[in-house]
Amino acid sequence: MTDMPDEAAHPAPELSPVPSPRRPEREVRIRELRNAGSVISELANVGAIGRVTSGGRLVGWLVPATPSEQRADELHAQGRLRFGRLGGLAGHRPLPRRVNTVPLSHTLDEQRRADDG
């Protein structure tokens, strides 16, 4: 028997996936957006990013939805997902303090003392 590891028992580690190449870009002049539906449809069909320009100067981007954004939208339409509120916890007030309960810090101090001694 040899000391060489068995390749079947120890498969080579998987390499991280190679990032997908950047999506193709198409320059979209701002005048073309008068008929935005056809431009957006064209970009969506080929999965391209629209580089919106005015007088040759970049003014914005038209970016297709990611697969995860599309899935979230489907789940939301089915009622299986609720989107969070903007602003996180802004507008929420803390719960009132409980009366007749020992503070957690006191309980933790007691447990630490019991563990040490």
N, C-alpha and C positions, 0 to 999 in steps of 0.2 A: 504494500500500500504506500501511496505517496502522501506527502504533506500538503499537496496542492489542494485548494478548496474545490469542492464539487460545484460546477457552475449551475447545475440544476437545483442544488440545495440552496445556493446563494446567488440569486440572479443579480445582474448588474443593476445599480440604482437607476431609476428612471430619470432621464434628463428633463429639465424644465422645458415646457413647450416653447418653441420659437415664436416670438410675437408675430402676429399677422402683419402683413405689409400695410402700410398706410393706405387708406381708402383713396381711390382716385378723386382728384379735384376737377371741377369744371368751373370756369369763370362765368359768372352770371352778372351781366350788366344790369344796373338798377332799373333801366327801362324795360328789360325783359320781365320784370316782376309785375308789370301791368296785367299780364296774363299769368299770374303766379301759379295757378293750378297746373298748367301744362309743364312749367319748369319744375315744380316740386314732384310731379308724377314722373317726369323723366329722370330726375335725380334718384328718386326712390327705386325705380325699376333697375337701375344699375348699381345702387348702393353707394352713390358718390356723394361727396361733400361739395356744396356750392360755395364758391368764394365770391361774395357779392362786392362789386366794384362800382364806383361812380367816377367817371373821368379817369379810369385807370388806377384809382386809389382804393384800397381795401376799406370797406365800410361795415362789413358783417359776414356772417357765415350761415349757411343753411345746412344743418347737421341732421342725419337720419337718427331715429330712435334706436337705442341699443336693444338687443334681444331681451335683456332683463327689464328694461322700461316697458317694452311691449307686453311681456308676461305680467308685470304688475298692473298694467292697464286692463288686461283680460280678467285678472282676478278681481279687480275693483268692479268691473262691469258685472261680474257674476255675484258680487256681494260677499266674496270670500276674503276681501282685504279692505281695510280702512286706512286711508292715508292719514298720517299724523298732522297735527296742527302746525302752522308756521309759528316759529318763535319758541318752540320747545315748551319749557315750563313757564314761560312768561304768562302772566295773568292768573296763575294758580297760586293759591295761598297755602301755607303749611297747615297741616292738621292741628287742631287744638291739642295742648298738652294733656296727657292723661293724669288724672288725679288718683290718689291712693295706689300708686304703683312705684316700685323702687326704680330709680334711674339705672339705666344699663351700665353706666360707668361704675356705679357702686357694686353691682353684681359682678362685673369683670374684675374689680379690685379684690373682692372676696375670693373669687376662683383662683386668682394669681397667688394670693396669700396661702390658700389651701394647697396649691401645687408646690409651693416653695417649702412649706414646712410640714 
